[in-house]
Structures are given as structure tokens and as C-alpha cells.
Amino acid sequence: MTVDPALFDRFAIDYDHFVSLQPGQNSAWVRGLGVTGERAIDVGCGSGHAAERLADDFGYVLGVDLSEPMIEIARASRARPNVEYRVADAFALEDDGFDLVYSHTMMHHLPDYRAGLEQLKSLVRPGGTVAVVDNVCDLYPTPPRRAYTVGAVLGFPREVRRIGWREAWFELRFWFSKPWLEHLLSDRYLSRAQFRLVYDSVFPGAQYDDLGFALAMRWTDERGG
């Protein structure tokens, strides 16, 4: 149930900066759910953007990722007293005591999507919440290169107004960078219908929000009430 640990290693620093230019994208939805508690886990935490935000809502946050460069950035840039960053395969973890199990745009990297969802489910305590955001595409499982590059060019003036010329130029160059495009063109997304079908099979009664580029699923383990 592992993925290539070097998936983001080639562009970890640039990717971290790229995500920094979109504050809240990795955490706004999940924090908006109002879930709080003692323990949370961010599966596929990358460089720690969401884990750092979740630290305000939980007594302890564990961020796990297979990419050592990403975890190094998280430890250096987003350290909090109640956050632990760990290079680890979350699908080898044996811990069912988390109040929140969260994952953002990671699931489509797994070779067995449903088994990955089952593992996330196994980590939540009774009464806890599983919250997952993942990319979807109804037109094709792998969007073509132009879907990203044309969108980036058309959005460039808006980004200049939002973050300034220098950062917008960095963002545009990142969209066109070879490692990032190669990564995007290796992704395979579920359609919205496929997403709901597989999630419903693992999380009966789940609720969904459409974020545009992704679907978000939340489910509470009713064993606790």
C-alpha cells in the first residue's frame, strides 16, 4: 500500500513555496468542519501546511509523509510544540486513537484506492472523524497538459493582482516546470460518481462537499455515539 517515496522529492522546495502562495487551501475546508479533540493525524502531510493549522484545534497532531525532504521542510518551517512530523508510511501505522484522520489530495497516488480508505478508517477512534479531500475529474482520469498550462496562463493576470508580479511569475514557471508536469501527467483521478461510489462503500452515510478541483468527504465513526 506504499507509493513512490521520491514522488515529491525532486521539487520539494518549489512545491512548498507554491503551496504557500495559496494559504488555507490545504486546511480551510477541514478546519471549517469545527472538529476538535486530543489527537489528529494528517496523512500525506507534505511540508506541514495543514498540520500546523490543525495544531490550533488539537492537543497533538501527527503529520506523516513518505518524502524525507518534505518532512525536513515541515520540521524547519512549521514546527509547533504539539506537532510531530514523521517520515513514515501511514498504511503501516497501527493506531486507532485519532479524533481526526485527515488527508488532502494524497489518495489518488495509491495503487489500491479502496484499501487506502480502509486504512484511514482503521486509524479513527470511536466518535472520531475521517475527512478526505482528493482531486476528481469527470472528463478523463488524467487531464492533459493543456488543462494545467492554459489555465495557468489565463489566470496569470489575476495572480499578479493577488500576490504581485514576482510571486505570480514563480507560480507560472512552476506550472510549466518539467518535474511538476511529469508528476501531474502521471496522476489518475476518479470521476465524481466513482469517488462517491468507492467512499460510500467504505464510509456509509458519508457527507460530501464539491470544492471544484476536488471532492471532500467527511464521516463520523458512530461507535462513540
C-alpha positions in Angstrom: 0.0 0.0 0.0 3.0 2.3 -0.5 3.7 4.9 -3.1 7.0 6.1 -4.5 8.7 7.9 -1.6 10.5 10.1 -4.0 7.3 11.3 -5.7 7.8 14.9 -4.5 11.5 14.9 -3.6 12.6 16.4 -6.9 10.6 19.6 -6.4 10.0 19.7 -2.6 11.3 23.3 -2.0 9.5 24.8 -5.0 6.3 22.9 -4.2 6.4 24.1 -0.6 6.6 27.7 -1.9 3.9 27.1 -4.4 1.5 25.8 -1.7 2.5 28.8 0.5 1.1 31.1 -2.2 -2.3 29.5 -1.7 -2.9 30.0 2.0 -5.6 27.9 3.6 -6.1 25.6 0.5 -4.9 22.6 2.4 -6.8 23.3 5.6 -9.7 25.8 5.2 -12.3 23.1 4.5 -11.3 20.7 7.3 -11.0 23.4 9.9 -14.4 24.7 8.8 -15.9 21.4 10.0 -15.3 22.5 13.5 -13.7 19.2 14.6 -11.5 19.4 17.7 -10.0 16.9 20.1 -6.9 15.5 21.6 -5.2 13.8 18.6 -5.2 14.3 14.9 -3.2 12.8 12.0 -2.5 14.4 8.6 -1.8 11.5 6.2 0.5 12.7 3.4 1.2 16.0 5.2 3.8 17.2 2.8 5.6 20.2 4.2 3.2 20.7 7.1 0.8 23.4 5.9 -2.3 21.7 7.2 -0.7 20.1 10.2 0.4 23.5 11.5 -3.1 24.8 11.3 -4.6 21.8 12.9 -2.3 22.3 15.9 -4.7 25.1 17.0 -7.6 22.6 17.3 -5.9 19.5 18.7 -3.7 18.7 21.6 -1.4 16.6 19.4 -1.0 16.4 15.7 1.0 13.8 13.8 2.0 14.6 10.3 3.3 11.7 8.2 4.7 11.6 4.7 7.0 9.3 2.7 9.0 12.2 1.4 12.0 13.0 3.6 12.7 16.4 2.0 9.1 17.4 2.6 9.3 16.4 6.3 12.5 18.2 6.7 10.9 21.4 5.4 7.9 20.9 7.7 10.2 20.5 10.7 12.2 23.5 9.8 9.4 25.9 8.8 6.2 24.7 10.6 7.3 23.3 13.9 4.8 23.6 16.8 5.2 22.2 20.3 2.2 19.9 19.8 3.1 18.7 16.2 5.2 15.7 15.3 6.4 15.2 11.8 7.4 11.7 10.8 8.8 10.1 7.7 6.5 7.1 7.7 4.1 5.0 5.7 0.7 5.8 7.2 -0.5 2.5 5.9 1.9 0.7 8.2 0.6 2.5 11.3 -1.3 0.7 13.9 -3.1 3.3 15.9 -6.9 3.7 16.3 -6.9 6.6 18.7 -7.2 9.7 16.5 -10.1 12.2 16.9 -9.4 13.4 13.3 -7.9 11.4 10.4 -7.3 13.9 7.6 -5.8 13.5 4.1 -5.6 16.2 1.4 -5.0 15.3 -2.3 -3.0 12.2 -1.5 -5.3 9.3 -2.1 -5.0 9.3 -5.9 -1.4 8.4 -5.6 -2.2 5.0 -4.1 -2.2 1.8 -6.2 -5.2 0.5 -4.3 -7.6 3.4 -3.5 -10.2 1.4 -1.5 -7.6 -0.3 0.6 -6.2 3.1 1.4 -9.6 4.3 2.6 -9.9 1.2 4.8 -6.6 2.1 6.4 -7.7 5.6 7.1 -10.8 4.3 8.7 -8.8 2.0 10.9 -7.0 5.0 12.5 -10.0 6.8 13.8 -11.3 6.3 17.4 -15.0 5.7 18.1 -16.7 9.1 17.7 -13.9 10.5 15.7 -14.0 11.9 12.2 -12.4 10.9 8.9 -12.0 13.8 6.5 -10.6 13.4 3.0 -10.1 15.8 0.1 -9.0 14.4 -3.3 -8.8 15.5 -6.8 -11.6 14.5 -9.2 -12.1 14.9 -13.0 -15.2 13.9 -14.9 -13.8 14.3 -18.4 -10.8 12.0 -18.2 -8.8 10.2 -15.5 -5.6 12.1 -16.4 -6.2 15.7 -17.5 -3.9 16.7 -20.5 -1.0 19.1 -20.2 -3.0 22.0 -21.6 -5.6 21.7 -18.8 -2.9 23.0 -16.5 -0.8 25.2 -18.7 -3.6 27.1 -20.4 -5.3 27.6 -17.0 -2.1 29.0 -15.6 -1.6 31.4 -18.4 -5.2 32.6 -18.3 -5.0 33.0 -14.6 -1.7 34.9 -14.6 -3.2 38.5 -14.6 -5.4 37.6 -11.7 -2.5 36.1 -9.8 -0.4 39.2 -10.4 -3.1 41.3 -8.8 -3.4 38.8 -5.9 0.2 38.1 -5.0 2.3 40.5 -7.1 4.4 40.1 -10.2 7.3 38.3 -8.7 5.3 35.6 -7.0 2.9 35.2 -9.9 5.8 34.7 -12.2 7.2 32.0 -9.9 3.8 30.3 -9.8 3.5 30.4 -13.6 7.0 28.9 -14.1 6.2 26.2 -11.6 3.1 25.2 -13.5 5.3 24.8 -16.6 8.2 23.1 -14.9 9.1 19.7 -16.2 9.1 17.8 -12.9 5.7 19.2 -11.9 4.1 18.5 -15.3 5.5 15.0 -15.3 4.0 14.4 -11.9 0.6 15.8 -12.9 0.5 13.7 -16.1 1.2 10.6 -14.0 -1.8 11.2 -11.8 -5.1 9.3 -12.3 -8.3 10.8 -10.8 -11.7 9.4 -10.0 -14.8 11.0 -11.5 -17.3 12.4 -9.0 -19.5 9.4 -9.5 -16.6 7.0 -8.9 -15.5 9.0 -5.9 -18.9 8.7 -4.2 -19.3 5.1 -5.1 -16.0 4.0 -3.5 -16.3 6.3 -0.5 -19.8 5.2 0.2 -18.7 1.6 0.2 -16.2 2.3 3.0 -17.9 5.2 4.8 -21.7 4.6 4.7 -23.6 7.8 5.4 -20.7 10.0 4.4 -21.3 13.6 3.5 -19.7 15.4 0.6 -18.7 18.9 -0.5 -17.7 19.8 -4.0 -14.6 22.0 -4.0 -14.3 22.3 -7.7 -11.0 20.7 -8.3 -11.7 18.1 -5.7 -14.4 16.4 -3.7 -14.3 16.4 0.1 -15.7 13.7 2.3 -16.4 13.7 6.0 -17.6 10.7 8.1 -18.0 10.2 11.8 -17.5 6.8 13.4 -20.8 6.4 15.2 -19.4 3.7 17.6 -18.8 6.6 20.0 -22.3 7.9 19.9 
